[in-house]
Amino acid sequence: MPQRPQLVILAAGRGSRFGGLKQLEPVGPGGGAILEYTVYDAVRAGFGEVVLVVSDASAGPLREAADRRFGRHLPVRLARQRLDDLPAGRTVPAGRNKPWGTGHAMLAARLEVDRPFAVVNADDFYGAGALQAMGRFLRDEARPDGAVHAMVAYALGETLPDDGRSVSRALCRRADDGWLERIEEVPAIAREGDGGRYEDAGGRQVTVGLDEPVSMNIFGFTPRIMARLWHSFEDFLDRMSDPMAEEFYLSNEVNGLIALGQARVRVLGGAGRWCGITNPGDQAVVAAMLDRLTAEGLYPGELWP
């Protein structure tokens, strides 16, 4: 019987805009953090193990929380994201203390993944439908050669704030047959009427429908992606123009693999409403959603009684 897929949770963020360790911020009616809801949904979707990507600062609190809350339901491994985890012969640029980004965070788990896996952010609520869709893909469609990957897409309108604030989003351009063609990073898009409005690179105002698919950084891979991503990270280090600030984004590297013909990415449906915590004010929005979903019977009041 094949092993159940792994769930890699990127939980090494410093929470500078939030002002604390938002990975463990209580938001559910029983005090659960967002990542606990993701783990709860993953258990129900058939995932068999969690890999938490942590920093030196978050490792202790996350290990303790995992052991106390969900560690008895499935195994939990820790992988540390370190600034000096670089290809041979490379050193951290003098003065840099900013993490290398989501692509590098996933690479931190390269020694811990040993089967098809999903990767998610610790501070995003993805919902049961997204984990179910990804679990089915990883069990039924992921190929040993690592040439076929997956991404769960959300409708843009399910991810935009209702108050008209601008947020960054990754618009997905997909072919008619459901394969991803490219991801377009939009640094500032806001809800306006029955669409989303943003300014493109040429300064033109663009409006897209609220049903436009977007990526919220939930991907499915096999372990072979790690060698390709490590090679891409070497290229990134060679070409970066601002060694103090540039980041190695996972979505950009997925784009690159598609452009080179080295990967195909299936766009999966099944996602519902998304929400996440970036700023302190987001906590109330997430808490209200989880209260509603709990009242509807989709989650218990206590996730791990």
C-alpha positions as CSV (number, residue, x, y, z in Angstrom):
1,M,0.0,0.0,0.0
2,P,1.5,3.4,-1.0
3,Q,2.5,5.8,1.8
4,R,0.1,8.6,2.5
5,P,1.3,12.0,1.2
6,Q,3.2,14.5,3.3
7,L,2.1,18.0,4.1
8,V,5.0,20.6,4.2
9,I,3.9,23.7,6.1
10,L,6.1,26.8,5.7
11,A,6.2,28.2,9.2
12,A,9.5,30.0,9.5
13,G,8.2,33.5,8.8
14,R,9.1,36.2,11.3
15,G,5.7,38.0,11.3
16,S,7.3,41.4,11.1
17,R,4.1,43.1,9.9
18,F,2.0,41.2,12.3
19,G,4.2,41.8,15.3
20,G,4.6,38.3,16.7
21,L,4.6,34.6,16.0
22,K,1.4,34.5,13.9
23,Q,1.8,30.8,13.1
24,L,0.4,30.1,16.6
25,E,-2.0,33.0,17.0
26,P,-5.3,31.6,18.3
27,V,-8.2,32.3,15.9
28,G,-10.6,29.4,16.2
29,P,-13.4,29.3,18.8
30,G,-11.4,26.7,20.7
31,G,-8.1,28.6,20.5
32,G,-6.7,26.8,17.4
33,A,-4.2,28.5,15.1
34,I,-4.7,28.5,11.3
35,L,-2.1,25.9,10.7
36,E,-4.0,23.5,13.0
37,Y,-7.1,23.8,10.8
38,T,-4.9,23.0,7.8
39,V,-3.5,19.9,9.6
40,Y,-7.0,18.9,10.7
41,D,-8.2,19.1,7.0
42,A,-5.1,17.3,5.9
43,V,-5.8,14.4,8.3
44,R,-9.3,14.1,6.9
45,A,-8.0,14.2,3.3
46,G,-5.6,11.2,3.9
47,F,-2.3,12.9,4.5
48,G,0.0,10.8,6.7
49,E,2.8,13.1,7.9
50,V,3.5,16.8,8.6
51,V,6.8,18.5,7.9
52,L,7.0,21.9,9.7
53,V,9.6,24.3,8.1
54,V,10.7,26.5,11.1
55,S,13.3,29.1,12.0
56,D,15.5,28.9,15.0
57,A,13.1,31.3,16.8
58,S,9.9,29.4,16.0
59,A,11.3,25.8,16.3
60,G,10.7,25.5,20.1
61,P,7.1,26.9,20.3
62,L,6.0,25.0,17.1
63,R,7.5,21.7,18.3
64,E,5.8,22.1,21.7
65,A,2.4,23.1,20.1
66,A,2.6,20.2,17.6
67,D,3.3,17.6,20.3
68,R,0.6,18.9,22.6
69,R,-2.1,19.4,19.9
70,F,-1.9,17.3,16.8
71,G,1.3,15.2,17.1
72,R,-0.6,12.2,18.4
73,H,-2.8,12.1,15.2
74,L,0.1,11.9,12.8
75,P,3.9,12.1,12.8
76,V,5.5,15.6,12.7
77,R,9.0,16.4,11.5
78,L,10.8,19.7,11.8
79,A,13.1,21.2,9.1
80,R,15.0,24.4,9.8
81,Q,15.2,27.2,7.3
82,R,18.7,28.8,7.7
83,L,20.0,31.8,5.9
84,D,23.3,30.0,5.4
85,D,21.8,26.9,3.8
86,L,23.4,27.7,0.5
87,P,25.0,25.8,-2.4
88,A,28.6,24.8,-1.9
89,G,31.0,27.7,-2.1
90,R,28.3,30.3,-1.5
91,T,28.2,32.6,1.6
92,V,25.5,34.9,2.9
93,P,26.0,38.5,1.6
94,A,27.4,40.7,4.3
95,G,24.5,42.5,6.0
96,R,21.7,40.3,4.8
97,N,19.4,39.0,7.5
98,K,16.2,38.6,5.5
99,P,15.1,35.0,4.7
100,W,15.5,33.9,1.1
101,G,11.8,33.4,0.4
102,T,9.2,30.6,-0.1
103,G,11.2,28.6,-2.6
104,H,14.1,28.4,-0.2
105,A,11.7,27.6,2.6
106,M,10.5,24.6,0.7
107,L,14.1,23.5,0.0
108,A,14.7,23.5,3.7
109,A,12.4,20.4,3.8
110,R,14.4,18.6,1.0
111,L,15.9,16.0,3.4
112,E,12.5,15.3,5.1
113,V,10.3,14.6,2.1
114,D,10.3,11.0,0.8
115,R,7.0,10.8,-1.1
116,P,4.4,13.0,-2.9
117,F,3.8,16.1,-0.8
118,A,1.8,19.3,-0.7
119,V,3.3,22.6,0.4
120,V,1.2,25.3,2.1
121,N,1.7,28.5,4.2
122,A,1.2,28.3,7.9
123,D,-0.7,31.6,8.1
124,D,-3.2,30.9,5.3
125,F,-6.6,29.1,5.7
126,Y,-7.2,26.9,2.7
127,G,-10.3,25.0,3.6
128,A,-11.2,21.3,3.5
129,G,-12.0,21.3,-0.3
130,A,-8.5,22.4,-1.2
131,L,-6.8,19.7,0.9
132,Q,-9.2,17.0,-0.4
133,A,-8.4,18.0,-4.0
134,M,-4.7,18.0,-3.4
135,G,-4.8,14.7,-1.5
136,R,-6.6,13.0,-4.4
137,F,-4.0,14.3,-6.9
138,L,-1.0,13.2,-4.9
139,R,-2.5,9.7,-4.4
140,D,-3.8,9.2,-7.9
141,E,-1.9,11.4,-10.4
142,A,1.5,12.3,-9.1
143,R,4.1,10.6,-11.3
144,P,7.4,9.1,-10.1
145,D,9.4,11.1,-12.7
146,G,8.2,14.3,-11.0
147,A,7.1,15.9,-14.3
148,V,3.5,16.5,-13.3
149,H,2.6,18.8,-10.4
150,A,-0.6,20.5,-9.2
151,M,-1.8,23.8,-7.8
152,V,-5.2,24.5,-6.1
153,A,-6.7,27.6,-7.6
154,Y,-9.1,30.0,-5.8
155,A,-11.6,32.4,-7.4
156,L,-10.2,35.9,-7.1
157,G,-13.3,37.1,-5.4
158,E,-12.9,34.6,-2.6
159,T,-9.5,36.1,-1.7
160,L,-10.0,39.8,-1.9
161,P,-10.9,42.0,1.1
162,D,-14.4,43.3,1.1
163,D,-13.3,46.7,2.2
164,G,-11.5,47.6,-1.1
165,R,-8.0,47.3,0.3
166,S,-5.3,46.5,-2.3
167,V,-3.5,43.2,-1.8
168,S,-0.9,41.2,-3.8
169,R,-2.3,38.2,-5.8
170,A,-0.9,35.7,-8.3
171,L,-3.3,35.5,-11.3
172,C,-3.2,32.1,-13.0
173,R,-3.4,31.8,-16.8
174,R,-4.5,28.3,-17.7
175,A,-5.1,26.5,-20.9
176,D,-8.6,25.2,-21.9
177,D,-7.5,21.7,-20.9
178,G,-6.8,22.8,-17.3
179,W,-3.0,23.0,-17.4
180,L,-1.3,26.1,-15.9
181,E,0.4,28.3,-18.6
182,R,1.9,30.9,-16.2
183,I,1.4,32.7,-12.9
184,E,1.3,36.5,-13.1
185,E,2.2,38.3,-9.9
186,V,0.1,41.4,-9.3
187,P,1.5,43.5,-6.4
188,A,-1.7,45.5,-5.8
189,I,-5.2,44.5,-6.8
190,A,-8.5,45.5,-5.1
191,R,-12.1,44.7,-5.3
192,E,-14.0,47.2,-7.4
193,G,-17.7,46.6,-8.3
194,D,-18.0,43.1,-9.8
195,G,-14.3,42.7,-10.6
196,G,-10.7,43.1,-9.4
197,R,-8.8,46.2,-10.6
198,Y,-5.0,46.6,-10.9
199,E,-2.4,48.6,-12.8
200,D,-0.2,46.5,-15.1
201,A,3.5,47.0,-15.8
202,G,2.7,49.5,-18.6
203,G,0.6,51.7,-16.3
204,R,-2.8,50.7,-17.7
205,Q,-5.8,50.0,-15.5
206,V,-6.9,46.4,-15.9
207,T,-10.1,44.8,-14.6
208,V,-10.6,41.1,-14.3
209,G,-13.5,39.0,-13.2
210,L,-14.0,37.8,-9.6
211,D,-13.9,34.3,-10.9
212,E,-10.4,34.7,-12.2
213,P,-8.2,31.8,-10.8
214,V,-5.5,32.8,-8.4
215,S,-2.7,30.9,-6.6
216,M,-2.5,31.1,-2.8
217,N,0.6,29.0,-2.6
218,I,-0.8,25.5,-2.2
219,F,1.2,23.2,-4.6
220,G,1.6,19.5,-5.0
221,F,5.0,17.9,-5.9
222,T,7.1,14.8,-5.7
223,P,10.5,14.8,-4.1
224,R,12.3,15.1,-7.5
225,I,11.3,18.8,-7.6
226,M,13.9,19.5,-4.9
227,A,16.9,18.9,-7.1
228,R,15.4,21.1,-9.8
229,L,14.6,23.8,-7.3
230,W,18.1,23.7,-5.8
231,H,19.6,24.2,-9.3
232,S,17.1,27.1,-9.8
233,F,18.2,28.6,-6.5
234,E,21.9,28.5,-7.7
235,D,20.8,30.4,-10.8
236,F,18.9,32.9,-8.6
237,L,22.0,33.7,-6.5
238,D,24.0,34.3,-9.7
239,R,21.6,36.7,-11.2
240,M,20.1,38.7,-8.3
241,S,20.8,42.4,-8.4
242,D,19.9,43.3,-4.8
243,P,21.5,40.8,-2.4
244,M,19.9,42.5,0.6
245,A,16.3,42.2,-0.4
246,E,15.6,39.8,-3.3
247,E,13.6,36.7,-2.5
248,F,13.5,33.3,-4.2
249,Y,9.7,32.8,-4.7
250,L,8.2,29.4,-5.3
251,S,5.6,30.7,-7.7
252,N,8.3,32.3,-9.9
253,E,10.2,29.1,-10.0
254,V,7.1,27.1,-11.0
255,N,6.7,29.6,-13.8
256,G,10.3,29.0,-14.9
257,L,9.9,25.2,-15.0
258,I,6.8,25.6,-17.1
259,A,8.5,28.0,-19.5
260,L,11.4,25.6,-19.9
261,G,9.1,22.6,-20.5
262,Q,10.5,20.9,-17.5
263,A,7.1,20.6,-15.7
264,R,3.4,20.5,-16.2
265,V,1.1,21.9,-13.5
266,R,-2.5,20.8,-13.3
267,V,-4.9,23.5,-11.9
268,L,-7.2,21.9,-9.4
269,G,-10.6,23.2,-8.3
270,G,-12.5,22.4,-5.1
271,A,-11.3,25.5,-3.2
272,G,-13.8,27.7,-1.4
273,R,-13.2,30.8,0.6
274,W,-9.6,31.7,1.5
275,C,-8.4,33.9,4.3
276,G,-5.0,34.6,6.0
277,I,-3.1,36.6,8.5
278,T,-0.6,39.3,7.4
279,N,-1.5,42.3,9.6
280,P,-3.0,42.4,13.1
281,G,-6.4,43.4,11.8
282,D,-6.7,40.2,9.8
283,Q,-7.1,38.1,12.9
284,A,-10.7,39.2,13.5
285,V,-11.6,38.4,9.9
286,V,-10.2,34.9,10.2
287,A,-11.8,34.3,13.6
288,A,-15.2,35.4,12.2
289,M,-14.9,32.9,9.3
290,L,-13.9,30.0,11.6
291,D,-16.8,30.8,14.0
292,R,-19.2,30.6,11.1
293,L,-17.8,27.4,9.7
294,T,-17.9,25.9,13.2
295,A,-21.5,26.9,13.6
296,E,-22.3,25.3,10.3
297,G,-20.8,22.0,11.7
298,L,-17.8,21.9,9.3
299,Y,-15.4,22.0,12.3
300,P,-15.7,21.0,15.9
301,G,-15.2,23.6,18.6
302,E,-12.1,21.8,19.8
303,L,-10.0,20.4,17.0
304,W,-8.0,18.0,19.2
305,P,-10.0,17.1,22.3
